[in-house]
Amino acid sequence: MFPHAGWQGIAWSELKFHFKDGVPFGIRQDDGQLRINPPRDTVLADDDDILIVAEDDSTIEFQPQPVAVTNAFPVVGGKVQAHVEQELIIGWSPNGETILREYAEYTLPGNRVVSMLLAQISEDLDIARVYDDLFQENGAEIYLKPLHLYFSQFPVKATFAELMRVAQNREEICFGVKLKALETVQEQNCGVKWIPPKDANYTLTRDDCLVVLAEGDT
């Protein structure tokens, strides 16, 4: 939780571009109300606090001027087609039912485990309320979404700030990128770049994904 800093009437859509490190994902208002990914035209009050993900909370600092300038990309429509995955289990044991239950819980939309990691950014007492919002069946969750939802031509060159902007066009918050070419390289975190610098440059293909906070997996 980052305390209010005299936001000077900034809109939620522009707030994320005023932090060199970290990505805001919600607001705590003065009356205690938590708003996860509010509408982009929401204007912050000077006494609002923000929820923010960062590598190190000591580096979180609001900058009066934007830290990144983004180029405009055309808005791309479309959705991910839902599909059913089938798994083949070889062999059986008395532990089979327990394993299946655990697996079913793990594969719930959005991966609850990742959502839990996100919520643990704060030691504030409001952490339980953040959990409650993220665990709601119709609440926001973290997804890996394919690049064709955001761009129409590949390869595409973009900074992380620009990836945040195109995700915002879909009312989503971008926390990072997953690079297909590095997904088997453990030293590169299997291709996942989490909260990179706003000016980090990427050349992306159709097989790459964005890591986003969204209210649906499509």
C-alpha positions in Angstrom: 0.0 0.0 0.0 1.5 3.4 -1.0 0.1 6.3 1.0 -1.4 9.3 -0.7 1.1 11.8 -2.1 -1.1 14.7 -3.2 -2.1 13.3 -6.5 -3.0 16.7 -8.1 -6.1 15.4 -9.7 -4.4 12.7 -11.8 -6.6 10.2 -13.6 -6.2 6.5 -12.9 -5.3 5.9 -16.6 -2.2 8.0 -16.3 -1.2 7.2 -12.7 0.8 4.1 -13.7 3.1 6.1 -15.9 4.2 8.3 -13.0 6.2 5.5 -11.2 9.6 4.4 -12.4 9.2 1.2 -10.5 6.0 -0.6 -9.8 2.5 -1.0 -11.3 -0.5 0.4 -9.5 -3.5 -1.9 -9.5 -6.0 -0.4 -7.1 -7.1 2.4 -4.8 -7.9 2.6 -1.1 -10.2 5.6 -0.6 -10.3 7.7 2.6 -13.4 5.9 3.8 -11.6 2.5 3.5 -13.2 1.3 0.3 -10.9 -0.7 -1.9 -11.3 -0.5 -5.7 -9.3 -3.0 -7.8 -8.6 -1.6 -11.3 -11.2 1.2 -11.2 -12.5 2.8 -14.4 -9.7 4.6 -16.3 -11.4 8.0 -16.0 -11.4 7.8 -12.2 -9.7 10.9 -10.7 -7.7 10.3 -7.5 -8.4 12.3 -4.5 -5.5 13.7 -2.6 -6.3 11.4 0.4 -6.5 8.2 -1.6 -3.8 5.5 -1.1 -2.9 3.1 -3.9 -2.2 -0.6 -4.2 1.0 -1.2 -6.1 3.1 -4.1 -7.1 6.9 -3.5 -7.1 10.1 -5.4 -6.8 11.1 -3.4 -3.7 8.8 -1.0 -1.8 11.8 1.2 -1.1 11.9 2.2 -4.8 8.3 3.3 -5.0 8.1 7.0 -5.6 5.4 9.1 -7.4 6.9 11.4 -10.0 5.0 14.6 -10.8 5.8 14.2 -14.5 5.4 11.0 -16.6 8.4 8.7 -16.6 7.5 7.2 -20.0 6.0 8.5 -23.2 4.0 5.9 -25.2 3.3 5.6 -28.9 -0.3 4.9 -29.9 -1.2 1.5 -31.2 -4.5 0.7 -32.9 -7.0 -1.0 -30.7 -7.4 -4.7 -31.6 -10.7 -6.5 -31.0 -11.2 -10.2 -30.4 -11.3 -12.7 -27.7 -9.6 -15.9 -26.6 -11.6 -18.9 -27.7 -12.5 -21.1 -24.7 -11.5 -24.7 -25.0 -11.6 -27.8 -22.9 -8.3 -29.4 -21.9 -8.1 -33.2 -21.6 -5.6 -34.9 -19.4 -4.5 -38.6 -19.6 -3.7 -40.2 -16.2 -1.5 -43.3 -16.4 -2.0 -45.6 -13.4 -4.1 -45.2 -10.3 -3.6 -45.3 -6.6 -5.6 -44.7 -3.4 -4.3 -41.1 -3.6 -5.8 -40.5 -7.0 -9.0 -38.7 -5.8 -6.9 -36.4 -3.6 -4.6 -35.6 -6.5 -7.5 -34.9 -8.8 -9.1 -32.5 -6.3 -5.8 -30.7 -5.8 -5.3 -30.5 -9.6 -8.8 -29.2 -10.2 -8.2 -26.4 -7.6 -4.9 -25.5 -9.1 -6.3 -25.2 -12.6 -9.2 -22.8 -11.7 -9.3 -19.8 -14.1 -6.6 -17.4 -13.4 -4.5 -19.7 -11.2 -5.4 -18.8 -7.6 -1.8 -19.4 -6.6 -0.6 -16.4 -8.6 -3.4 -14.2 -7.3 -2.2 -15.1 -3.7 1.3 -14.0 -4.6 0.0 -10.7 -5.9 -2.0 -10.0 -2.8 1.0 -10.4 -0.5 2.6 -7.1 -1.5 1.4 -5.4 1.6 1.5 -5.9 5.4 -1.5 -3.6 5.8 -4.5 -4.9 7.7 -6.6 -4.4 4.5 -4.7 -7.4 2.9 -7.6 -9.7 3.8 -10.0 -7.5 1.8 -7.6 -7.6 -1.2 -7.7 -11.4 -1.0 -11.5 -11.3 -0.8 -11.7 -9.3 -4.0 -9.2 -11.4 -5.9 -10.9 -14.6 -4.8 -14.4 -13.7 -5.9 -15.6 -15.8 -8.7 -16.4 -12.7 -10.8 -13.4 -10.7 -9.4 -10.2 -9.7 -11.1 -7.5 -12.3 -11.6 -4.1 -12.7 -13.2 -4.0 -14.3 -16.7 -1.5 -15.0 -19.5 -3.1 -13.5 -22.6 -1.8 -14.0 -26.2 -0.4 -11.0 -28.0 -2.9 -11.2 -30.9 -5.5 -9.7 -28.5 -3.4 -6.5 -28.5 -1.6 -6.3 -31.8 -2.5 -7.1 -35.4 0.9 -7.4 -37.0 4.0 -9.3 -35.9 6.8 -9.0 -34.9 6.0 -5.8 -33.0 8.5 -3.6 -31.1 7.2 -2.0 -27.9 8.3 -0.8 -24.5 6.8 -2.1 -21.3 5.0 1.2 -20.9 3.4 0.7 -24.3 2.4 -2.8 -23.3 0.7 -1.3 -20.2 -1.1 1.1 -22.5 -2.5 -1.5 -24.9 -3.6 -3.6 -22.0 -5.4 -0.6 -20.6 -7.3 -0.4 -23.8 -9.0 -3.6 -22.8 -9.5 -2.4 -19.2 -6.6 -4.6 -18.0 -3.5 -4.0 -16.0 -0.2 -5.3 -17.4 2.3 -6.6 -14.9 4.8 -8.2 -17.3 5.4 -10.2 -20.4 6.1 -13.9 -21.1 8.5 -14.6 -24.0 7.9 -17.9 -25.8 11.5 -18.3 -26.9 12.7 -18.3 -23.3 10.0 -20.5 -21.7 12.4 -23.4 -21.2 15.3 -21.3 -19.8 15.1 -21.4 -16.1 17.8 -18.8 -15.7 15.5 -16.4 -17.5 12.6 -17.1 -15.2 11.1 -19.3 -18.0 10.6 -16.2 -20.1 8.5 -14.2 -17.6 9.5 -10.6 -17.2 7.7 -9.4 -14.1 7.4 -5.6 -13.5 10.2 -4.7 -15.9 11.4 -1.1 -16.3 8.9 1.1 -18.2 11.5 1.8 -20.9 12.4 -1.9 -21.4 12.2 -2.7 -25.1 10.8 -6.0 -26.5 10.5 -7.5 -30.0 7.4 -9.6 -29.6 5.9 -12.4 -31.7 2.4 -13.8 -31.9 3.4 -16.6 -29.5 4.3 -14.3 -26.7 1.9 -13.3 -23.9 1.1 -10.4 -21.6 0.7 -11.0 -17.8 -2.4 -9.0 -17.0 -4.9 -8.4 -14.2 -8.3 -8.8 -15.8 -11.9 -9.7 -15.0 -12.0 -12.6 -17.5 -9.7 -14.9 -19.4 -11.0 -13.8 -22.8 
